Amino acid sequence: MLHFIFYGYIHKKFPKYKSYKYDFFIWHVSEIFNEIVQNSPKWFKVFKAKSMGYPEHKRIVNKLSKKYYKKDKWQLDEIINDIIKLV
């Protein structure tokens, strides 16, 4: 479900990525976003299961997790922009 919500959001807020030429790029952004969210303390408290993620995303996930897990409120555009810069 998180994937569908993410894709709807990113295509609405970042319309330039609707093109097929960005499909693989946005897939990476989506997977990194989902791993950060699903491994966050608040998510884990509810669902009790962590996302396995992909090894090639580990560096980005680790870097951004350190930044965002300290914050109480997350700004989705900020997280997505940070991921886009690092992909």
Secondary structure by P-SEA (a helix, b strand, c coil): caaaaaaaaaaaaccccccccaaaaaaaaaaaaaaaaaacaaaaacccccccccccaaaaaaaaaaaccccccccaaaaaaaaaacc
